[in-house]
């Protein structure tokens, strides 16, 4: 296929505005999907409006980041203070798109899959953080997509693309490879996610935590995990395979423990307090997907000693 003969910094510069726009759309999803009324959840035909006074937002006020700065963080119609989450999510969207060209070969299947995963985690992190809500309308399609991402490498395994990295240094990437590949800031290879691993990850990602929760509920008479957490692990298992899914589960649990234990000891939390486990699963995904084998090797080394 045609070589993408542009340096990574140029591609990052070109793609960042699309990431800012994606972050703006993420804000729409974060605000609307937890709402109860179906009409309020409409993100397709219902235009952008102020959540406080419902006034339509002018197009030039809706420019990611710059609109918030222009309005000095307030609604133009009612002076409602726009939460700092809005520019933060837009900025994170831009950073995700910019970073993607350094972590994945641009234009490949794994690049698109990585972007989609990061965007979904951005939305789910903030819906869980603000409302303890992980919407099915996002998670169920991702389960199917995780399985579908494993198919192209079965039918077109020999298609390659050449990517420029640095000054006159080229990498040959497999266009439909469903696993980590060499990229500007990623020097290692990762095994492909097969359809078998994806399917096991999907089933175990949902079934395993559901079983743990059932045992916990039998003992404590209350849920330890929400069903949204099961679904999140299910689609992450479908995306990255059963091994990384287990790593994300235990990594998220570790982060949750590190965060909550000091609060419990200082009595700011108690044993039945609700915590957004989806946020910690999202935070654990990046290190596990990219560094999971190295972390596991380090852990085994400490155990042997």
N, C-alpha and C positions, 0 to 999 in steps of 0.2 A: 504494500500500500504506500501511498505518497508520504514522504517524510515530513514530520512537523519540525521544520528547520528554523525554530525560533527559540531563543534562550528562555529559561524558566522564569526569569524576572519579568520578561516581556509578556509571557502568557499569564502570569499572575496579575500583572497590571491590567491586562485586557479583560480578565474574567472576574475581577473583584466587583465591578458595578453590578454584575449579574448576581453575585453573592449578597450584596446589599439589598437588592430587590427581593431575593429569596428570603432574607431576614425580615423584610417588611411583611411579606406574605406569612412568614412564620408567626409574626405578632398577631395577624388576623386569626390564624388557627388557634393560637394559645388563648386568645380572648373569647372566641366564639364557640369553639367545640365543647367546652364544659357547660354552656348555657342550656337551660331546660327546654325552651320553646324551639321547635324545628325551624321556624322562620328566622329566629335569631342566629341559628347555627349555619345559615346559608352563606357560604363563602364564594359562591360562583357568580350569582347575579346581584347580590346586595352590595351596594357601593360602600366605600370606607366612610365612617361617620364617627363622631365623638361618642365614646361610651357613656359620657355624663349627660350631655344635652341632645344627643342624636343628630346634631347638625352635620350635614355633608362636609367632608374635608376637601378643600380645593386641591386640584392636581399639584400645584406648585408648593403646597404645604405638605404634600404626601411624598416628597422626594426623600429617600432614606437618609438618615443622619442630618442632612442639611435642613430639611423641613423642621425637625425638632429644634435645631440651633436657631433657625430663623424666628421661630415662634417663642424662643426662650423658654421652652419646656411647658408652654401653656396653650390651651385650646384658643383659637382665634375668635370663637363665638362666645364662650362662657368663662374663659380664664381658668378652666379646670386644669389643675396641675397634672401634666402627662407623666406617668411613672417613668423612672429612670430605666425600667426594664425594656422599654420600647427602643431607645437608641442602643442599648446594650445588645439586644438580640440582633438588630440590624448590623451592628459592628461584628458580632460573632459570625453572622452569615457571610460577610465579606471576608473575614479571616479564614473561615473554613474553605471557601472557594479558592482563595489565594494559596493556602497551604497545600491544597490538593495537588497542584502541579509539581510540588516538590516530593510528595509522598507516593504518587501513583504515576504511571506512564499516561500522559494526557491522551484522551480520545479512546482509551481502551474500555473494555467491559468492567474491569476491576476499578478503574477510575470513576466511572459512572456509579457503580455499586457503592464505592466508598463515600462519594458525595451524597447519595441518597440516604445512606445509613446515618451520616453525620447530621444531615438536615432533620431526619426523623428524630434523632436523639435530642437535638436542640429543642424541638417542639415538645417532646414528651418530658424532658427535664423540667420545663417551665409550667406545663399543665399539671404535673405532679407536685411541683414545688408550691404552686399557688392554690391549687384546688384538690390535691390528692386524687387526680383523675388522669387515667391513661386511656385515651379514646380508642374504641374498637375500630372506628372508621379509618384510622391510620394503621393499626396493628394487624388487622386481618389481611388487608392487601399485601402488607410486607411479608407475611408468612408465605403467601403464594409466590411473590416475587423472588424470595430467597431460593425456593425450589427451581423456579424458572431460570435463574441465573446460572444454574449448573448445566443447562442443556446445550447452549451454543458451543462450548468446548468439546462436546461429544460429536457434533456434526461438522464443525469447521476448526479442527485442531491446528492446522498448518498456516493459518492466516497471521501475518506479522505486520508490525508497523515500526518505523524507525523514528526515534525521538532524540532531539539534540539536547545534550547535557553539558553545560559549560562551553568552553571555546573549542569548537571543532571536534567535540567528543560525542559520539553517537551511541545510543543503546538500541538494541533490537528487542522489541517487546512482542509477546504473543497477544494478538488483538482480543481473542475471546477467552484467554486464560482466566479462570475464576479463583485467583489467589494472588498473593503479593509478588511483585516483580521489582527488578532494579529500577530505580528512579533517582532524580537528582540528590535527594537526601536519604535514600533508603538503599543501602548496599547489599542487602540480603535477599534471598529467595524464600518464598513461602509455598508450602504445598497447596495444590488446587483443592477447592472444596468440591468433593464429588456429590452426586445426587444421593448416594447412600448416607454420607456423613451429614448432609443437609437434612435429610428426612429424619435421621436419628436425632439430630439436634432439635428439630421441630417438635417431635413427639416427647423426647426426654425433657426439653425445656419447659414444656407445659406440664407433663405428667409427674416429673420428679418433684418440683416445688409444690404441686397440688397434693401429692402424697405426704410430704413433710408437713404441710399446713393441716391436713386431715388428722395426722397424729397429734400435732400441737393443739388443735381444737378439741380433740378427744380428752386431752389432759387438762388444758387450761380453760376450756369452755368458751374460747374466743378465737377469732382468726388471727394468725400470725402474719400472713401475707394476703394481699388483695389479689383478685383474679386478674387485674390489669398487669401485675407483676409476672404472673404465669405467662400471659400472652407476650409480654415484652421479651422474656427469656426464650419463648418459642420462636419468635421471628429472628432474634439474634442467633439462635441455634441454626435456623434455616439459612441465614446469611453466611455465617462463618464456620459452621460445623459444630459437632457435639463437644469436641475438646475445648475450643475457645468459649463455648457457652458455659461449660462448667467453670472455667477460669473466671468468666465475668460474674457468675453467680457467687462464687466464693470471694472474689475480689470486692464485689459490691457489699457483701456481708461484712468483710473486714473493714471497709471504709465506714459503713454504718456503725460498727462497733466503736471504732476510733472516735467517731463524731459524737455518739450518744453516751458513751461511758462517763466522760467527765460531767455531762449534764445530769446523768442519773446520780452520780456521787455527790453532786452539789444540790440534788433534789430539785433541779429545774425541770426534770422529766421524771416520770414514774413508769413502772413496768407496762402499763396499758396505753401509754401515749402513742398516738399515730405519728409515724415518720415516713417520708416519701422515699421508699426503697428504690423506686424507679430512677430517682436522681442519682443514687449511688451506683446503680447498674450502668447508667449512662457514663458516669465518670470513670468506671472501671473498663469500659469497652476499648478505648484507645490503647492503654498500656497492654492489655491482654492480647488484642489482635496483633499488635506490632512486636511486642516483647514477651508474649506468653511463654514460648519455649525457653528463652533465656532466664526468665523468672523461675520457671519450673526446674531448670538445670541448677540454678543457684540454690533453690530450696533443697533439692536432693543432695547437693554438695554439703550443705550445712547439717543435714540429717546424718550423713555418713560420718562426718567428723564427730 
